[in-house]
Amino acid sequence: MLLARSGWHFRWTWRILFITMALFATSACSSATSQNSMPTTSSSAGAVLPGQQIWKQGVSSYLFGTNDSYEWSPNNIQTQPAIQQALRNAGFTLIRSFFPDKASDAVIEKRIQTIENSGAHCLGVITNIADVSFDKHLISYLGSRCQLYEFGNEPDLNGISIQTYLQQWNTLIPVLRQINPSAKFIGPVTYNDQGNHNFMQNFLEGVKASGILPDAISFHWYPCYEDTEASCLSKANTYAQVIQGVKSLVRSILGKDLPVGISEWNYDPGNPPPAYGDDPQFMTQFSTVALASMIQGGAAFACQFDAADYGGYGRLDMFDITTNQPKPQYNAIANVIKLYKPGTTQSQTTTA
């Protein structure tokens, strides 16, 4: 995620999933929703990623992830056991963690322990794709504790050309696969579904030519940028459209299907994003509709941005880092988890 973006020209679908919105508009803690009110996934694929499960109605367990980004406050997901316990209580399944380049083993250990304490699986971000020595050490150190990796983060917005990205991918991914043959490696982690200068398409064409295919495809999706509240809410159901679009592109270029996920999602990536993100009703509706749209699109994984790192001056955080208490987005996601996770009932409480 970059702190500010401009010049977005996306094609939107403007139909709101009104039924889904109504389920959660009244209260962030409400669990009166019937299971049949939420959509089922359009993907019939089974679990193919390490640790992934297929839950009720074909929903991937990895749809319910979050991010541990760079820490902008000493009070954060890594330092607050109460936040980690709340994520465990709700049943969050995946935490995407930014492992800083040249991090000490102590820093690496702190991040992986945060994931483990939260009861989640690891999606590690290899933050510097050019630092071969550290990247090899990272994969070796984490071993079986982390089996999913993204290669870089938004390279299309961070001055990395597609030629450089492909060169590093083709060189380093085979080496990292030798270190951990069980791990899965994901690219190209673009800032939206297409990426700057057709980064997504060029990546797929490049790996097809080299034969070093990714194990999954990822991108980021923040549908709003300095929109009005109503306009932003009308874009909450665009996740299915972009997921299906990337799936079609993968199939047309590679001639096969791969898991497709959104490793960062929220309403607006601004710095800070608009103030209506503090409105409990808006965040509950947006988050619920967004998840319903991801389910409809057949997302293999998704990670809300972010848990508690002072993201967007705290407006994107799921927890208030001054009190460690969950915010409405946490409750909205927790309620959707209850609908699909096997063995859970709507009467169970997931709030901290």
Secondary structure, DSSP 8 states (H G I E B T S, - for coil): --S--------------HHHHHHHSS-TT-----GGGS---S------STT--B-GGG-BGGGSEEEE---SSSSSTTT-HHHHHHHHHHT--EEEEEE-TT--HHHHHHHHHHHHHTT-EEEEEE--TT-HHHHHHHHHHHGGG--EEEESS-GGGTT--HHHHHHHHHHHHHHHHHH-TT-EEEEEEESSSS-GGGHHHHHHHHHHHH----SEEEEEE---SS--HHHHHTTTT-HHHHHHHHHHHHHHHHSS---EEEEEE-S---SS--GGGG-HHHHHHHHHHHHHHHHHHT-SEEEES-SSS-TTTTTT-SEETTTTEE-HHHHHHHHHHHHHSTT--TT-----
